[in-house]
Amino acid sequence: MGKVVTMGEIMLRLSTPGFERFIQADSFDVCYGGGEANVAVSMANYGHKASFVTKVPNNEIGECAVAALRKHNVDTSDIALGGERLGIYFLETGASMRASKVVYDRAHSSIAEAEVSDFDFDKIFEGADWFHFTGITPAISDKAAQVTEAALKAAKAKGITVSVDLNFRKKLWSSEKAQKVMTNLMQYVDVCIGNEEDAEKVLGFKPGNTDVTSGDLELAGYQDIFAQMIDKFGFKYVVSSLRESYSASDNGWSAAIYDGKEFYHSRKYNVRIVDRVGGGDSFAAGLICGLMDGKNMKDSLEFAVAASALKHTILGDFNLVSRSEVEALTKGDGSGRVQR
């Protein structure tokens, strides 16, 4: 099995119980998560060596975040300690036609105030095969963007494969700032993951004469965007999950991948959602796992889509499924029958 390094922010998640609204809640359910941390947990669950890099406060809450990762066999030895606080996000889970809502409280978190000198990237990437980050990390702060670029330079110097999930977050930065920062970082990326909104808001790409939100033209629109991205940045693969939101409770879920020659669309799953937070991260992890395992791009994509479909049925940020469960679903076992 290979070694993957991910870097970003892990946060304290405070969720309203069940489907309560914020104004109804007298308590919150507690867990920890964040884009790259979620990917690390999935990769460890699949049997790969997974290391997560961040900075957390040197207090009990920081220790709890680290313990949440250790519980799932993620290497936390390169996590820096210091700063004032762990970022927090509040989640109100939607249902039917009522959308979920997220409120961030993450300004001046430890990773947002981190310096490049907090990390020994030459040591961190020793023996690594893959490095994954998301567009959320450089969006946190200018310092976090500097740390991200330093990590990318170190990874590429060692010949490590790099993937990014563009993940535009309008509550963290503007499209103009995202394009300025992320366009520069794409020179280090081999595998780019992002839907049509990410491609437009983060990198400025728009589909040609197609509408990616309408029927049969949807896939043509994605292929057009993918081709533009590969032409400009030389990515090995461009990938996107394809979410059809029938409601907050029911989604269609599939994905597409393009290598500059062949465009492939996966099987679609109709998912009854328990918790969609972390769905994209579970998809990214499944894709990385498949490619690191040596699967071709089609089989890697099918593994990723199945893994993410399963994540939508699990509470919390982490995708707590095994490799065998994902493989069973890719083979068509989606009946949900009780296992006795």
Buried (B, 14 or more C-beta within 10 A) or exposed (E): EBBBBBBBBBBBBBBBEEBBEEEEBEEBBEBBBBBBBBBBBBBBBBBBBBBBBBBBBEBEBBEBBBEBBEEBBBBBEBBBBBBEBBBBBBBBBBEEEBEBEEEBBBEEBBBBBBEBEBBEBEEBBEEBBBBBBBBBBBBBBEBBBBBBBBBBEBBBEBEBBBBBBBBBBEEBBEBEBBBEBBBEBBEBBBBBBBBBEBBBBBBBBEBEEBEBEEEEBBBBBBBBBBBBBBEEBEBBBBBBBBBBEEEBBEBEBBBBBBBBEEBBBBBBBEBEBEBBBBBBBBBBBBBBBBBBBEBEBBBBBBBBBBBBBBBBBBEBBBBBBEBEBBBBBBEEEBEEEEEE
